[in-house]
């Protein structure tokens, strides 16, 4: 299976451009989320340097962010770059468990191998990559057992249909869009 960023962009945009006024955009050195503004009528999930994993990771953050956070640049969070101390790294890992768990599920839906990221190459603190990996794996398993956020479930389904089942983009997007629809009320 060929993994092209154009496919991921088309799947994301096909699901979320009309429904959430959001597009996936290739960026430069750093990822960024920008809400719509006077110059751009849609929100932008910008991933770093055309990296496939960066696209899936940034999408996972977007899938978790609530409506209020999606109105704020980078969801209102401040990112600490490489070189974090022990407390900063612990805080970073705490907020990264859920997005990396979704990223793992997206990556697997694409038929690729997921690699956890502790993202502190220049830090002076020892990082327990295996302990962090275990937390990410446990959170991914919990998502599978309890259900993914609605946008994440729709995107994962579109990825599975396109990459695993070989559906054309339009069919995969249509399946994901159905997952976005509110569940009908069950009759008693």
C-alpha positions in Angstrom: 0.0 0.0 0.0 1.3 3.4 -0.9 0.9 6.0 1.8 0.6 9.4 0.2 -0.1 12.6 2.1 -2.4 13.7 -0.6 -4.7 10.8 0.4 -4.7 11.7 4.1 -5.4 15.4 3.2 -8.2 14.4 0.9 -9.8 12.1 3.4 -9.6 14.7 6.2 -10.8 17.6 4.1 -13.6 15.4 2.6 -14.8 14.7 6.1 -14.3 18.0 7.8 -14.1 20.9 5.4 -17.8 21.2 4.9 -18.9 19.8 8.3 -16.4 21.7 10.6 -14.9 24.3 8.2 -11.5 22.7 8.8 -8.7 21.7 6.4 -5.4 19.8 6.8 -2.4 21.8 5.6 1.3 21.0 5.0 3.5 23.3 7.0 7.0 24.2 7.8 9.2 23.2 10.8 6.5 23.3 13.5 2.9 22.1 13.5 0.2 24.7 14.4 -3.5 25.0 14.6 -5.0 28.2 13.3 -8.7 29.0 13.6 -10.5 30.8 10.8 -10.0 34.5 10.6 -10.8 37.5 8.3 -8.3 36.3 5.7 -9.0 32.5 5.8 -12.6 31.3 6.1 -11.6 27.9 7.4 -9.7 26.5 10.4 -6.3 24.9 9.6 -4.6 21.9 11.1 -1.0 22.5 10.0 1.4 19.6 10.2 5.2 19.7 10.1 7.4 19.4 7.1 5.1 17.1 5.1 5.6 14.2 7.6 2.9 11.5 7.5 3.2 10.9 11.2 2.9 14.6 12.0 -0.3 14.8 10.0 -1.9 12.0 11.9 -0.6 13.4 15.2 -2.0 16.9 14.6 -5.3 15.4 13.5 -5.5 13.5 16.8 -5.1 16.8 18.7 -7.9 18.4 16.6 -10.1 15.4 17.2 -9.8 15.8 21.0 -10.2 19.6 21.1 -13.6 20.9 22.0 -15.6 23.6 20.2 -14.2 26.4 22.4 -10.6 25.2 22.1 -11.0 25.0 18.3 -11.5 28.8 18.3 -8.1 29.4 19.8 -4.6 29.3 18.1 -3.0 26.0 19.0 -6.2 25.3 21.0 -5.0 27.8 23.6 -2.1 25.7 24.7 1.6 26.8 25.0 4.1 24.3 23.7 7.4 23.8 25.4 10.0 22.7 22.9 12.9 20.3 23.3 15.0 20.8 26.5 12.2 20.4 29.1 13.1 19.7 32.7 11.7 16.7 34.6 8.5 18.5 35.7 7.9 19.9 32.3 8.4 16.5 30.7 6.0 14.9 33.1 3.4 17.5 32.2 4.1 17.1 28.5 3.6 13.3 28.7 0.4 13.7 30.7 -1.3 15.8 28.0 0.2 13.7 25.1 -1.2 10.3 26.2 -4.6 10.7 24.6 -3.5 12.3 21.3 -0.8 9.7 20.8 -3.3 7.0 21.6 -5.5 8.3 18.8 -2.5 8.7 16.6 -1.7 5.0 17.2 -5.2 4.0 16.1 -5.0 6.2 13.0 -1.6 4.9 12.1 -2.8 1.3 12.5 -5.9 2.0 10.4 -3.5 3.1 7.6 -1.5 -0.2 7.9 1.6 1.6 9.3 3.7 1.0 12.4 3.2 3.6 15.2 6.1 5.0 17.1 5.5 6.8 20.4 7.2 10.2 20.8 8.5 11.6 24.0 9.7 14.7 22.0 12.5 15.8 24.4 15.7 15.0 22.5 17.6 18.0 24.0 16.4 17.7 27.6 18.6 16.9 30.5 16.1 14.5 32.0 16.0 10.8 31.5 12.8 9.7 29.8 11.2 6.4 30.4 10.0 5.7 26.8 8.6 2.3 27.7 6.5 3.6 30.6 5.1 6.3 28.3 4.5 3.7 25.6 2.5 1.6 28.1 0.3 4.6 29.0 -0.3 5.4 25.4 -1.2 1.7 24.6 -3.5 1.5 27.6 -5.3 4.7 26.5 -5.7 3.4 23.0 -7.2 0.1 24.4 -9.6 2.2 26.5 -10.6 4.2 23.4 -11.3 0.9 21.6 -13.3 -0.4 24.6 -15.3 2.8 25.4 -15.4 4.4 22.0 -13.5 7.2 20.2 -14.5 10.8 20.1 -17.0 11.3 17.2 -14.6 13.1 14.8 -11.8 10.6 15.6 -14.1 7.6 15.0 -15.2 9.1 11.6 -11.6 9.7 10.6 -10.4 6.3 11.7 -13.2 4.7 9.8 -12.4 6.6 6.6 -8.7 5.6 7.0 -9.7 1.9 7.5 -12.1 1.9 4.5 -9.5 3.5 2.2 -6.3 1.8 3.3 -7.5 -1.6 4.7 -10.5 -2.3 2.6 -9.4 -0.6 -0.6 -12.4 1.7 -0.9 -12.1 4.7 -3.2 -11.6 8.0 -1.4 -15.2 9.1 -2.0 -16.6 5.8 -0.5 -14.3 6.0 2.5 -15.3 9.7 3.1 -19.0 8.8 2.8 -18.6 6.1 5.4 -16.8 8.5 7.7 -19.5 11.2 7.2 -22.2 8.7 8.2 -20.2 8.2 11.5 -20.3 11.9 12.1 -24.1 12.0 12.0 -25.9 12.0 15.3 -27.2 8.6 16.4 -30.9 8.3 15.9 -33.0 7.9 19.0 -33.9 4.3 19.7 -37.6 3.5 20.0 -38.6 1.9 23.3 
